[in-house]
Amino acid sequence: MSRTGKIKILLAKPGLDGHDVGAKVVARALIDAGFDVRYTGLRQSPEDIAVAARDFEADVIALSILSGSHTPICRRLKVMIDEYQLSDCLWIVGGNIPAEDHQSLRQIGVDAVYNTSTSLSDIVAAIKEKTIGYAK
């Protein structure tokens, strides 16, 4: 948790997907809810995301993935999370994630998966609820 007492959320857009309007809308909602949010921008590699999360001292790593490459990206990011000792971070993924992939993402280590139809208020409430036990 930051010196201001705010939960720190690193929001990243991994892979080659060039659509980030939704990620920016989510970022704004999280900021409005009182979180300290850093959005890394488009086309971030798992390595870039892990370094940014470490440097930001993130409490939450949030990914927005619309490209369909969520499983390989999350597998690679899990390696980086372990390498950079970020396993205390709450890890969430949102976007076009088929329901049949939710369990496999959880097996990789993702704590929660949100579809594009999830309301912003539900995302905010879930992060607030889940970070109580995750915040550093």
Backbone hydrogen bonds, N-H to C=O, Kabsch-Sander energy under -0.5 kcal/mol:
donor,donor_aa,acceptor,acceptor_aa,energy
2,S,6,K,-2.2
5,G,2,S,-2.3
9,I,7,I,-0.6
9,I,36,D,-3.0
10,L,8,K,-0.5
10,L,60,V,-3.0
11,L,9,I,-0.7
11,L,38,R,-2.7
12,A,10,L,-0.5
12,A,62,A,-2.9
13,K,41,G,-1.1
15,G,44,Q,-1.5
17,D,14,P,-0.5
20,D,18,G,-0.7
24,K,20,D,-2.2
25,V,21,V,-2.1
26,V,22,G,-2.6
27,A,23,A,-2.7
28,R,24,K,-2.3
29,A,25,V,-2.2
30,L,26,V,-2.5
31,I,27,A,-2.5
32,D,28,R,-2.8
33,A,29,A,-1.3
34,G,31,I,-1.9
35,F,30,L,-2.3
36,D,7,I,-2.7
37,V,35,F,-0.8
38,R,9,I,-2.6
40,T,11,L,-2.5
40,T,38,R,-0.6
43,R,17,D,-0.6
44,Q,13,K,-2.1
49,I,45,S,-2.4
50,A,46,P,-2.4
51,V,47,E,-2.3
52,A,48,D,-2.5
53,A,49,I,-2.6
54,R,50,A,-2.4
55,D,51,V,-2.9
56,F,52,A,-2.3
57,E,53,A,-0.8
57,E,54,R,-0.6
58,A,53,A,-2.3
59,D,8,K,-2.7
60,V,8,K,-2.1
61,I,90,L,-3.1
62,A,10,L,-3.3
62,A,60,V,-0.6
63,L,92,I,-2.3
64,S,12,A,-2.2
65,I,63,L,-0.5
65,I,94,G,-3.1
73,I,69,S,-2.0
74,C,70,H,-2.5
75,R,71,T,-2.5
76,R,72,P,-2.1
77,L,73,I,-2.7
78,K,74,C,-2.4
79,V,75,R,-1.3
80,M,76,R,-1.7
81,I,77,L,-3.1
82,D,78,K,-2.3
83,E,79,V,-2.4
84,Y,80,M,-2.7
85,Q,82,D,-1.1
86,L,81,I,-3.0
89,C,86,L,-2.2
90,L,59,D,-2.7
92,I,61,I,-2.7
92,I,90,L,-0.5
93,V,112,A,-2.1
94,G,63,L,-2.8
95,G,114,Y,-1.8
96,N,65,I,-1.2
97,I,95,G,-1.8
101,D,98,P,-2.2
102,H,98,P,-0.5
102,H,99,A,-1.1
103,Q,99,A,-0.5
105,L,101,D,-2.0
106,R,102,H,-2.1
107,Q,103,Q,-2.3
108,I,104,S,-1.4
109,G,105,L,-1.5
110,V,105,L,-2.3
111,D,91,W,-2.6
112,A,91,W,-1.2
114,Y,93,V,-2.8
116,T,95,G,-0.8
118,T,115,N,-2.0
123,I,119,S,-1.9
124,V,120,L,-2.6
125,A,121,S,-2.4
126,A,122,D,-2.3
127,I,123,I,-2.4
128,K,124,V,-2.4
129,E,125,A,-2.4
130,K,126,A,-2.8
131,T,127,I,-2.4
132,I,128,K,-0.6
132,I,129,E,-0.6
133,G,130,K,-0.7
135,A,131,T,-2.8
